Amino acid sequence: MKIFSIFFYLYRRLIRLFSSCKLFERKKWILLDNYFNNNSDLNDNLCLFEFILQNKTKYVYYVISKDHMLCKKLKQKYPKNLIIVNKKFLSFNFMLHLLQTKYILDSFQVFSSKLRLGSIFCNSEIHYIYTQHGVNFFKKYFLKNTDSLSDENFNAIVFSNPYEKSCYKTIYNYPEDRQLLIGLARWDSILPIEQCDEKIVLVYFTFRRYLMQDQKIIEYKIFKEWYCLLNDDIFINYMKENNIKIYFALHHEMEKMNDSKFDILNPISQSRLSEIKNKASLLITDYSSMAFDFMVKDKPVLFYRIDQDELCLDEESRENSKYAEELNDQIYNI
């Protein structure tokens, strides 16, 4: 244990040293998404990385785990601009890049939350920017109860709308020049809307911690409602008569922890989620921020809240469900 502590101390010292070094010209950009989930859909900073590489500079790099499902594909496509890392520790190769890095754009708080490196980058020669991976309309509880997004961990935060920006103002101490109201990078990849001949409905609900902790998930109201919705004869017949396909997808954290609990619901994989989401004409959800990806394309969203009164619901999910009430008559309680 003592050896590990010494190693960890030296590891952080090296990162701090390389991030603050003034001997080299800083011209590199480093971008990353949620590479901790091997099956995650990298649809945020990956598209921004590709845009910067094509239009601004060749000194831009994308970080990915060696175990991620897209690693091999991206390595073939961008052999000189991919930084492959271990999930637990950043490689020495990555540290060498830090000597010349000017910007780090993180869409998932990977460095600030999971690796606890935010304060190091924020107080160095690097501009560490949180680009976000979704609109935080339903996540005020999370914002109030995390330190990973504080002004001590990021030099700037990107916002998609004034309302979201105002929420951060009441919680954190970011000055105006560190609040960037420019939208989400992923919206550039979904606009303009691609023509799709298929009619598709996507059913997608947010993370439920209690479903992951109990093997008897079939007894819970939310699971029963999911199953009934996807197997209702009237619903299915209506879909068939109108040539509408319906897809059900799990939240990425639930898919990652899934041990066949949800197989009866026949969920699509995370690798297909981006494709289905872009083709879908309608979203059914409880309060997923994915709703705003549909709204920005003027596609309808049905907010279907099922378990807001469940005693087993954790406090964060309960509070998020309350925030969803701000959508008033757009909420469907069934």
N, C-alpha and C positions, 0 to 999 in steps of 0.2 A: 504494500500500500504506500509506503514511504517513497519507494522508487517511482511509482506512478505519479505521486504528487510532485516530485522533483521534475519528472519529464513534462508534466502538464504546465508547471511554472515556466520552464525553459521554452516550451512550445509557445506560450502566450507572449513571452518576452521577445521571441524571434518575430512573431507577427507584429508586435508593437514597433519593434526596431525597423522592420522592412516597410511598414506603413508610414513611418515618420521620417524616413531617410530623405535627405535633400540633395543627394549627390547625382541623381539621375533626372532627366526630363520626364515629366509625368504626362503621358499622352494616351494611355490605355484606358479602355472601358471594359468593365467586367459586369456581366449580367447573369442572373440566375432566377430560377423558379423553384418549385417544391420538388427537388430531386430526392428527398428522403422517401417519398412514396414511389416505388419502382414502376407502378402502373399509372402514375398521375398524368393528366393531360396537360402538357406544357404549352398553354395557349396564351400566356401573358408576355413575359419578357423575351420569349423565343422569337416572336414576330417582331418585336422591337429591335432585337439583336440583328435579325436579318435585314431590317430596314436601314439600320446604322451602317452595317457592312456594305450594303449596296449604294448608299447615298452620302455617307459622311466620312468614314475612315476605315482603313483596313486593320487598325489597331483596336479592334473590339473582339471580346472573347465571351464565350458562353460556358457556364459551369454545369456539369452534370455528373451524377454518380455512375460509376462503372457498372452498377447493377441495374440501371434504369433501362426500361424496354426500348427507349429511343436512342440509347447511347451508340450502338453499332451504326445505326442509320445516319445519325448526325456526324459521327466520326468520318464516315465515308464522304459526306456532303461538305463538311467543314474541317478538314484534317489539320489545318493550321490555326484554326480559331476556336478549338474546343479544349477546355480544361477539364480533365477527368479527375475526380476526387473520391476519397473515401468518406463515408457518412460520418465517421467519428472524428477524424482529424483531416485538416487540410494538408495536402501534399507539399513537399518542399518545392516542387515545380510551381505550385500556386503561390507560395511565398515569394518566389523570385519575380513573378508577375507583379506582386505588390510594390516592388521597388519603382515601377514605372506607371502605376495605376493612378489615374486622376478621378475616375468615377466608379463606384460600385452601385448597381441598380438591383435591388432585391424586392421581389414581388411577394415574398412569403415569410418575411422576418427570419429567414434561415440563419443568418449570421447573428442577428440580435437576440433571438429567442432560443433557438435550438443549440447554437454554439457559443452563445453569450459573448460575442465579440463586438457588439454594437458600440459600446463606449470606447473601445480601442480605435475603431475606424472613424468614429465621429470626432475624436480628438487627435486626428493625425493629418497628414497631407492629402488624404483621400476624402472626396465628397461621397458620403454614404447616404443613398436616397431610397426611400421606401416607395415603390411604384404601385403597390396594392394588387390584389387579385380578385377584387370584387367590391361592389358598393357596400358601405358599412351602415346602411339604413337600419338594419335589424340587429346590429351588434353593439349597441351602446353599453350593455352590461360588460361585454368583453373589454371594450375600450376603457371602462372605468376600473377594471380589475387586472390590468396587465401593466408591467413596467417596460415591456419590450418595445413599446412604441413611443416612449418618452423622448423629449428633446435632447436627452443625454445619450440616446442611442442612434439617432438619425440626424443628419445635417438638414434634410428636407423631406417633406412628404407630398406625394402627388394626390390630388383630389379630383373626383369626377364631377362634383356638383357643389354649389354654395351651401346647401343644407348640411352635407357631410362635413364640409370645412368648418361650419359653425359648431358642430358637435365636438370636434377636436379642440376648438378654441376654449370650450368650457372645461376641458379636462387637462390639456397640456399647455406648455408655455412656448410654443413655437412663434417666433416673430413673423410678421407678414411676409418678409422676403424669403422665408423658409417654407412657405405654404404655396404649392404650385397647383393652380386650378387649370388643368390641361386635359382631363379625361383619362380614360384607361387605354393602355396600349392595345389590348386585345380587341377593342372596338374597331380599330382600323382593319383587323383581319376578318371581321364579320360584316363590314359595310363596304360597298353597297351590298344589298341582299342578293344572294345568288338565286337564280330561277330554279325551282324544284318542282318536278311533275308529281311527286308523291305528296300525299296528305298524311302528316305525322303528328301524333300527340306524345309528348314526353312527360312522364311522371317521375318527379325527383323530389325527395324530402331531405331535410338537413340531418345532421348527426344526432343520434340518440345514444347517450352513454349507457343508459340502463339496459338497452337491448344487447349491448356487448358484454354486460356483466352477468347476464342470466341466460341459462340454456333453455328455459321454458318461454321463449319469446312468443310462441304461438298463442299463449294465454293473454298477451297484452292487447289492449284495444287497438293500438296503432297498427300492429301486425294484422289483426283480423280485418281492419278496414282496408289495408293495402290489398290483402288477399281477395276480399269481397269485391273491391273495385275492379281488380284485374280479371276476375272470374264471373262477374255479373252477366247473366245471359242477355238482359236487355241492352246493357252497355256494349257488350261484344257484338251482338247482332246489329246494333246501330252502326258500329264502326265498320263492320263488314259490308253492310248495305251501301255505305257511303265511301267505300274504298279507303278507309282511314286505318293506318297502322298505329299501334300503341306500343311504346317502349317504357320499361321501368328501369331506373338506374339507382344504385346506392351511392351515398356520399363516399368520397374517396377513403376516408378513415374507416368507414364501416366495411368497405370492400377489402381494404388491407387486412382487417382483423377477421374477415368472414371465414368460418370453418364449415361451410356448407349450410349454415343456419337459414340462409335466405334463398337457397337454390329453388325452393318451391315457387318463388316469385319470378324465377327466370330473368334475373337482372342482366342488362348488357354490361360489358366490361368497360373500364375507364378508357381503354384504348379506342373505343368506338364512340364515347360520349360526345366528344367535340363534333364529330361528323353528324351524329343524330341531332344534337342541339342546333346546329346551323341549318339543318333541313326542316326541323320541326315547325309546325304552324301554331302550336299551342303548348303552353307549359302548365302543368298542374303541380303545385308545390305548397308547402306550409309557409315558410318564410325564407327560402333560399335566395341569396343575392343573385343567383342565376336569373332571377326574374327580370333584373334590369338589363341583362343581355337581350332578353326578348323585347322589353319595352323600348330600348333604343332603336329597335328595328320595327316598331309599331306592331308587334305581334302580341296577341292577347295572353293574359296570365290569369289562371284561377287559383286563388289562395285558399287552400283546403286544410284547415287546422283541425286536428283530430284529438290530440292528447293533452291540450293545454291545462286540463283539470286533473290529470293523472298525478297521484301522490308520489309516484316514483320518479317523476320528471325532475331533473336537477335544476338548481336555481337559475343557471345561465339560460337554459332552454325555456324555462318558464317566463323569465324576463323578456327574452327575445320574442316570445309569442305575444306578449303584451305590446311591445313596440309595433308589432305587425298590425295592431288594431288602429294605428294611425292611418291606415289605408281605408278605414271606414267601410263603406258599402261594397268595397271590392273584396272583402273577406267573406269566405263561405264557411260557416260552421255547420257541419253535417253530422 
